[in-house]
Amino acid sequence: MNQQQLDARGLLCPMPVIKTQNAVQQLQPGDQLQVLATDPGVLHDIPAWCRVNGHKVISSQELDREITIVIEVCES
């Protein structure tokens, strides 16, 4: 398993989702992507994108206006 990090802090939607999609395309099933963001819209948008594309949200947390979402890449 490989874990990558995507820094999308300071970006407004839809850019964090677009960057997440681009990063996931470079990963293999079973790999994880940790997304760091500050736009509260990602708390809805990234899990929705994962559902549509068959990936799994492992964790999601917000601390001091910084959001961390960990995605597991699944076969699509």
N, CA, C and O atoms as a printed pandas DataFrame, in Angstrom:
     atom_number atom_name residue_name chain_id  residue_number  x_coord  y_coord  z_coord
0              1         N          MET        A               1    0.840   -1.186    0.000
1              2        CA          MET        A               1    0.000    0.000    0.000
2              3         C          MET        A               1    0.881    1.244    0.000
3              4         O          MET        A               1    1.868    1.332    0.731
4              5         N          ASN        A               2    0.509    2.171   -0.814
5              6        CA          ASN        A               2    1.221    3.433   -0.962
6              7         C          ASN        A               2    0.304    4.548   -0.459
7              8         O          ASN        A               2   -0.894    4.536   -0.744
8              9         N          GLN        A               3    0.851    5.509    0.286
9             10        CA          GLN        A               3    0.030    6.644    0.704
10            11         C          GLN        A               3    0.662    7.930    0.187
11            12         O          GLN        A               3    1.837    8.204    0.426
12            13         N          GLN        A               4   -0.141    8.709   -0.524
13            14        CA          GLN        A               4    0.283    9.991   -1.060
14            15         C          GLN        A               4   -0.483   11.100   -0.358
15            16         O          GLN        A               4   -1.537   10.868    0.234
16            17         N          GLN        A               5    0.059   12.303   -0.433
17            18        CA          GLN        A               5   -0.612   13.448    0.174
18            19         C          GLN        A               5   -0.852   14.507   -0.902
19            20         O          GLN        A               5    0.013   14.783   -1.732
20            21         N          LEU        A               6   -2.045   15.088   -0.863
21            22        CA          LEU        A               6   -2.416   16.167   -1.776
22            23         C          LEU        A               6   -2.718   17.400   -0.943
23            24         O          LEU        A               6   -3.607   17.377   -0.093
24            25         N          ASP        A               7   -1.986   18.470   -1.183
25            26        CA          ASP        A               7   -2.204   19.721   -0.459
26            27         C          ASP        A               7   -3.100   20.628   -1.302
27            28         O          ASP        A               7   -2.650   21.250   -2.264
28            29         N          ALA        A               8   -4.376   20.688   -0.919
29            30        CA          ALA        A               8   -5.340   21.539   -1.623
30            31         C          ALA        A               8   -5.768   22.705   -0.737
31            32         O          ALA        A               8   -6.816   23.310   -0.964
32            33         N          ARG        A               9   -4.960   23.018    0.269
33            34        CA          ARG        A               9   -5.293   24.130    1.165
34            35         C          ARG        A               9   -5.256   25.440    0.389
35            36         O          ARG        A               9   -4.364   25.682   -0.425
36            37         N          GLY        A              10   -6.257   26.279    0.668
37            38        CA          GLY        A              10   -6.342   27.574    0.004
38            39         C          GLY        A              10   -7.090   27.540   -1.320
39            40         O          GLY        A              10   -7.373   28.588   -1.900
40            41         N          LEU        A              11   -7.413   26.348   -1.803
41            42        CA          LEU        A              11   -8.151   26.229   -3.061
42            43         C          LEU        A              11   -9.643   26.140   -2.779
43            44         O          LEU        A              11  -10.060   25.551   -1.782
44            45         N          LEU        A              12  -10.437   26.724   -3.653
45            46        CA          LEU        A              12  -11.893   26.668   -3.530
46            47         C          LEU        A              12  -12.447   25.646   -4.513
47            48         O          LEU        A              12  -11.871   25.407   -5.574
48            49         N          CYS        A              13  -13.576   25.048   -4.141
49            50        CA          CYS        A              13  -14.226   24.072   -5.019
50            51         C          CYS        A              13  -14.567   24.753   -6.338
51            52         O          CYS        A              13  -15.016   25.899   -6.357
52            53         N          PRO        A              14  -14.351   24.043   -7.436
53            54        CA          PRO        A              14  -14.159   22.597   -7.535
54            55         C          PRO        A              14  -12.703   22.149   -7.570
55            56         O          PRO        A              14  -12.450   20.962   -7.775
56            57         N          MET        A              15  -11.740   23.040   -7.380
57            58        CA          MET        A              15  -10.330   22.672   -7.554
58            59         C          MET        A              15   -9.867   21.521   -6.652
59            60         O          MET        A              15   -9.151   20.648   -7.143
60            61         N          PRO        A              16  -10.232   21.466   -5.358
61            62        CA          PRO        A              16   -9.789   20.313   -4.564
62            63         C          PRO        A              16  -10.285   18.977   -5.133
63            64         O          PRO        A              16   -9.564   17.980   -5.088
64            65         N          VAL        A              17  -11.501   18.954   -5.662
65            66        CA          VAL        A              17  -12.041   17.717   -6.240
66            67         C          VAL        A              17  -11.307   17.380   -7.537
67            68         O          VAL        A              17  -10.980   16.217   -7.775
68            69         N          ILE        A              18  -11.048   18.366   -8.363
69            70        CA          ILE        A              18  -10.322   18.137   -9.621
70            71         C          ILE        A              18   -8.919   17.625   -9.330
71            72         O          ILE        A              18   -8.458   16.679   -9.969
72            73         N          LYS        A              19   -8.238   18.240   -8.373
73            74        CA          LYS        A              19   -6.889   17.791   -8.017
74            75         C          LYS        A              19   -6.920   16.391   -7.400
75            76         O          LYS        A              19   -6.011   15.592   -7.623
76            77         N          THR        A              20   -7.974   16.096   -6.621
77            78        CA          THR        A              20   -8.129   14.751   -6.058
78            79         C          THR        A              20   -8.285   13.734   -7.181
79            80         O          THR        A              20   -7.641   12.685   -7.165
80            81         N          GLN        A              21   -9.133   14.040   -8.148
81            82        CA          GLN        A              21   -9.341   13.130   -9.275
82            83         C          GLN        A              21   -8.034   12.882  -10.022
83            84         O          GLN        A              21   -7.718   11.739  -10.350
84            85         N          ASN        A              22   -7.280   13.928  -10.292
85            86        CA          ASN        A              22   -6.008   13.785  -11.001
86            87         C          ASN        A              22   -5.022   12.941  -10.204
87            88         O          ASN        A              22   -4.312   12.114  -10.777
88            89         N          ALA        A              23   -4.970   13.141   -8.889
89            90        CA          ALA        A              23   -4.045   12.380   -8.047
90            91         C          ALA        A              23   -4.441   10.911   -7.984
91            92         O          ALA        A              23   -3.581   10.034   -8.063
92            93         N          VAL        A              24   -5.740   10.633   -7.843
93            94        CA          VAL        A              24   -6.216    9.245   -7.756
94            95         C          VAL        A              24   -5.892    8.488   -9.044
95            96         O          VAL        A              24   -5.594    7.295   -8.994
96            97         N          GLN        A              25   -5.944    9.152  -10.180
97            98        CA          GLN        A              25   -5.644    8.498  -11.458
98            99         C          GLN        A              25   -4.204    7.990  -11.517
99           100         O          GLN        A              25   -3.896    7.103  -12.312
100          101         N          GLN        A              26   -3.323    8.540  -10.687
101          102        CA          GLN        A              26   -1.924    8.129  -10.665
102          103         C          GLN        A              26   -1.664    6.991   -9.676
103          104         O          GLN        A              26   -0.547    6.478   -9.600
104          105         N          LEU        A              27   -2.692    6.594   -8.917
105          106        CA          LEU        A              27   -2.528    5.592   -7.867
106          107         C          LEU        A              27   -3.127    4.256   -8.283
107          108         O          LEU        A              27   -3.896    4.168   -9.241
108          109         N          GLN        A              28   -2.754    3.216   -7.537
109          110        CA          GLN        A              28   -3.237    1.863   -7.778
110          111         C          GLN        A              28   -4.297    1.499   -6.748
111          112         O          GLN        A              28   -4.323    2.084   -5.666
112          113         N          PRO        A              29   -5.178    0.539   -7.062
113          114        CA          PRO        A              29   -6.147    0.075   -6.063
114          115         C          PRO        A              29   -5.440   -0.360   -4.781
115          116         O          PRO        A              29   -4.428   -1.059   -4.824
116          117         N          GLY        A              30   -5.983    0.058   -3.653
117          118        CA          GLY        A              30   -5.382   -0.225   -2.349
118          119         C          GLY        A              30   -4.532    0.918   -1.826
119          120         O          GLY        A              30   -4.283    1.007   -0.624
120          121         N          ASP        A              31   -4.083    1.798   -2.720
121          122        CA          ASP        A              31   -3.320    2.972   -2.295
122          123         C          ASP        A              31   -4.255    3.955   -1.593
123          124         O          ASP        A              31   -5.473    3.909   -1.766
124          125         N          GLN        A              32   -3.662    4.839   -0.803
125          126        CA          GLN        A              32   -4.444    5.851   -0.104
126          127         C          GLN        A              32   -3.955    7.244   -0.479
127          128         O          GLN        A              32   -2.771    7.465   -0.737
128          129         N          LEU        A              33   -4.901    8.172   -0.501
129          130        CA          LEU        A              33   -4.599    9.576   -0.763
130          131         C          LEU        A              33   -5.113   10.391    0.408
131          132         O          LEU        A              33   -6.295   10.341    0.746
132          133         N          GLN        A              34   -4.210   11.144    1.025
133          134        CA          GLN        A              34   -4.587   12.048    2.113
134          135         C          GLN        A              34   -4.726   13.445    1.509
135          136         O          GLN        A              34   -3.761   14.013    0.997
136          137         N          VAL        A              35   -5.944   13.988    1.578
137          138        CA          VAL        A              35   -6.233   15.309    1.012
138          139         C          VAL        A              35   -6.304   16.319    2.149
139          140         O          VAL        A              35   -7.076   16.144    3.092
140          141         N          LEU        A              36   -5.499   17.375    2.060
141          142        CA          LEU        A              36   -5.537   18.483    3.016
142          143         C          LEU        A              36   -6.233   19.650    2.326
143          144         O          LEU        A              36   -5.863   20.029    1.214
144          145         N          ALA        A              37   -7.236   20.216    2.980
145          146        CA          ALA        A              37   -7.999   21.301    2.361
146          147         C          ALA        A              37   -8.491   22.272    3.423
147          148         O          ALA        A              37   -8.526   21.953    4.612
148          149         N          THR        A              38   -8.869   23.463    2.971
149          150        CA          THR        A              38   -9.444   24.462    3.872
150          151         C          THR        A              38  -10.859   24.855    3.460
151          152         O          THR        A              38  -11.558   25.516    4.227
152          153         N          ASP        A              39  -11.292   24.463    2.270
153          154        CA          ASP        A              39  -12.648   24.776    1.808
154          155         C          ASP        A              39  -13.626   23.779    2.433
155          156         O          ASP        A              39  -13.534   22.583    2.157
156          157         N          PRO        A              40  -14.562   24.246    3.271
157          158        CA          PRO        A              40  -15.485   23.316    3.927
158          159         C          PRO        A              40  -16.356   22.530    2.950
159          160         O          PRO        A              40  -16.938   21.514    3.332
160          161         N          GLY        A              41  -16.457   22.972    1.714
161          162        CA          GLY        A              41  -17.226   22.241    0.713
162          163         C          GLY        A              41  -16.690   20.850    0.432
163          164         O          GLY        A              41  -17.431   19.979   -0.026
164          165         N          VAL        A              42  -15.390   20.630    0.705
165          166        CA          VAL        A              42  -14.820   19.304    0.434
166          167         C          VAL        A              42  -15.416   18.231    1.338
167          168         O          VAL        A              42  -15.395   17.051    0.991
168          169         N          LEU        A              43  -15.947   18.628    2.497
169          170        CA          LEU        A              43  -16.541   17.642    3.409
170          171         C          LEU        A              43  -17.735   16.942    2.766
171          172         O          LEU        A              43  -18.056   15.811    3.129
172          173         N          HIS        A              44  -18.386   17.595    1.828
173          174        CA          HIS        A              44  -19.475   16.980    1.070
174          175         C          HIS        A              44  -18.999   16.519   -0.308
175          176         O          HIS        A              44  -19.321   15.415   -0.746
176          177         N          ASP        A              45  -18.231   17.370   -0.982
177          178        CA          ASP        A              45  -17.899   17.124   -2.386
178          179         C          ASP        A              45  -16.984   15.925   -2.598
179          180         O          ASP        A              45  -17.218   15.138   -3.515
180          181         N          ILE        A              46  -15.954   15.764   -1.781
181          182        CA          ILE        A              46  -15.030   14.646   -1.987
182          183         C          ILE        A              46  -15.697   13.306   -1.660
183          184         O          ILE        A              46  -15.553   12.372   -2.448
184          185         N          PRO        A              47  -16.423   13.160   -0.533
185          186        CA          PRO        A              47  -17.143   11.890   -0.328
186          187         C          PRO        A              47  -18.148   11.593   -1.452
187          188         O          PRO        A              47  -18.301   10.438   -1.850
188          189         N          ALA        A              48  -18.830   12.618   -1.963
189          190        CA          ALA        A              48  -19.770   12.409   -3.072
190          191         C          ALA        A              48  -19.020   11.942   -4.318
191          192         O          ALA        A              48  -19.482   11.039   -5.015
192          193         N          TRP        A              49  -17.879   12.543   -4.600
193          194        CA          TRP        A              49  -17.064   12.135   -5.741
194          195         C          TRP        A              49  -16.605   10.685   -5.567
195          196         O          TRP        A              49  -16.609    9.911   -6.525
196          197         N          CYS        A              50  -16.211   10.321   -4.347
197          198        CA          CYS        A              50  -15.780    8.939   -4.078
198          199         C          CYS        A              50  -16.917    7.950   -4.333
199          200         O          CYS        A              50  -16.702    6.907   -4.950
200          201         N          ARG        A              51  -18.120    8.269   -3.865
201          202        CA          ARG        A              51  -19.270    7.374   -4.083
202          203         C          ARG        A              51  -19.524    7.168   -5.576
203          204         O          ARG        A              51  -19.736    6.040   -6.020
204          205         N          VAL        A              52  -19.504    8.240   -6.338
205          206        CA          VAL        A              52  -19.770    8.164   -7.775
206          207         C          VAL        A              52  -18.687    7.360   -8.492
207          208         O          VAL        A              52  -18.973    6.659   -9.463
208          209         N          ASN        A              53  -17.445    7.461   -8.017
209          210        CA          ASN        A              53  -16.318    6.838   -8.710
210          211         C          ASN        A              53  -15.848    5.531   -8.080
211          212         O          ASN        A              53  -14.866    4.946   -8.537
212          213         N          GLY        A              54  -16.531    5.070   -7.044
213          214        CA          GLY        A              54  -16.234    3.757   -6.477
214          215         C          GLY        A              54  -15.044    3.702   -5.540
215          216         O          GLY        A              54  -14.471    2.632   -5.336
216          217         N          HIS        A              55  -14.661    4.836   -4.963
217          218        CA          HIS        A              55  -13.562    4.856   -3.999
218          219         C          HIS        A              55  -14.130    4.972   -2.592
219          220         O          HIS        A              55  -15.318    5.246   -2.423
220          221         N          LYS        A              56  -13.291    4.767   -1.584
221          222        CA          LYS        A              56  -13.768    4.709   -0.201
222          223         C          LYS        A              56  -13.120    5.807    0.640
223          224         O          LYS        A              56  -11.904    5.998    0.597
224          225         N          VAL        A              57  -13.942    6.526    1.406
225          226        CA          VAL        A              57  -13.417    7.501    2.364
226          227         C          VAL        A              57  -13.089    6.739    3.645
227          228         O          VAL        A              57  -13.976    6.165    4.276
228          229         N          ILE        A              58  -11.815    6.735    4.024
229          230        CA          ILE        A              58  -11.354    6.037    5.226
230          231         C          ILE        A              58  -11.575    6.900    6.459
231          232         O          ILE        A              58  -12.017    6.409    7.498
232          233         N          SER        A              59  -11.267    8.184    6.343
233          234        CA          SER        A              59  -11.467    9.095    7.473
234          235         C          SER        A              59  -11.655   10.515    6.957
235          236         O          SER        A              59  -11.235   10.867    5.854
236          237         N          SER        A              60  -12.300   11.309    7.793
237          238        CA          SER        A              60  -12.555   12.708    7.468
238          239         C          SER        A              60  -12.592   13.470    8.782
239          240         O          SER        A              60  -13.353   13.126    9.686
240          241         N          GLN        A              61  -11.766   14.510    8.884
241          242        CA          GLN        A              61  -11.773   15.295   10.116
242          243         C          GLN        A              61  -11.471   16.754    9.818
243          244         O          GLN        A              61  -10.806   17.088    8.837
244          245         N          GLU        A              62  -11.978   17.607   10.689
245          246        CA          GLU        A              62  -11.738   19.043   10.581
246          247         C          GLU        A              62  -11.154   19.516   11.900
247          248         O          GLU        A              62  -11.715   19.257   12.964
248          249         N          LEU        A              63  -10.024   20.210   11.826
249          250        CA          LEU        A              63   -9.361   20.712   13.019
250          251         C          LEU        A              63   -8.823   22.103   12.709
251          252         O          LEU        A              63   -7.992   22.266   11.815
252          253         N          ASP        A              64   -9.289   23.092   13.438
253          254        CA          ASP        A              64   -8.834   24.476   13.239
254          255         C          ASP        A              64   -8.941   24.919   11.779
255          256         O          ASP        A              64   -7.998   25.481   11.221
256          257         N          ARG        A              65  -10.090   24.663   11.172
257          258        CA          ARG        A              65  -10.390   25.053    9.790
258          259         C          ARG        A              65   -9.540   24.334    8.750
259          260         O          ARG        A              65   -9.562   24.706    7.577
260          261         N          GLU        A              66   -8.786   23.305    9.158
261          262        CA          GLU        A              66   -8.060   22.486    8.192
262          263         C          GLU        A              66   -8.723   21.118    8.144
263          264         O          GLU        A              66   -8.945   20.488    9.178
264          265         N          ILE        A              67   -9.031   20.675    6.962
265          266        CA          ILE        A              67   -9.756   19.429    6.752
266          267         C          ILE        A              67   -8.791   18.395    6.192
267          268         O          ILE        A              67   -8.010   18.680    5.284
268          269         N          THR        A              68   -8.857   17.188    6.747
269          270        CA          THR        A              68   -8.067   16.066    6.257
270          271         C          THR        A              68   -9.022   14.937    5.899
271          272         O          THR        A              68   -9.810   14.493    6.733
272          273         N          ILE        A              69   -8.948   14.482    4.670
273          274        CA          ILE        A              69   -9.763   13.364    4.200
274          275         C          ILE        A              69   -8.814   12.315    3.627
275          276         O          ILE        A              69   -7.968   12.623    2.788
276          277         N          VAL        A              70   -8.961   11.075    4.088
277          278        CA          VAL        A              70   -8.152    9.977    3.565
278          279         C          VAL        A              70   -9.054    9.099    2.705
279          280         O          VAL        A              70  -10.111    8.644    3.142
280          281         N          ILE        A              71   -8.610    8.874    1.477
281          282        CA          ILE        A              71   -9.354    8.091    0.491
282          283         C          ILE        A              71   -8.572    6.824    0.188
283          284         O          ILE        A              71   -7.354    6.862    0.019
284          285         N          GLU        A              72   -9.283    5.694    0.119
285          286        CA          GLU        A              72   -8.680    4.463   -0.393
286          287         C          GLU        A              72   -9.123    4.298   -1.840
287          288         O          GLU        A              72  -10.313    4.337   -2.154
288          289         N          VAL        A              73   -8.143    4.114   -2.708
289          290        CA          VAL        A              73   -8.426    3.936   -4.126
290          291         C          VAL        A              73   -8.917    2.507   -4.338
291          292         O          VAL        A              73   -8.277    1.551   -3.900
292          293         N          CYS        A              74  -10.051    2.370   -5.009
293          294        CA          CYS        A              74  -10.631    1.061   -5.304
294          295         C          CYS        A              74  -10.649    0.854   -6.817
295          296         O          CYS        A              74  -10.466    1.800   -7.582
296          297         N          GLU        A              75  -10.871   -0.383   -7.239
297          298        CA          GLU        A              75  -11.025   -0.672   -8.673
298          299         C          GLU        A              75  -12.191    0.141   -9.204
299          300         O          GLU        A              75  -13.237    0.231   -8.562
300          301         N          SER        A              76  -12.015    0.721  -10.356
301          302        CA          SER        A              76  -13.151    1.469  -10.914
302          303         C          SER        A              76  -13.467    1.015  -12.316
303          304         O          SER        A              76  -14.392    1.535  -12.939
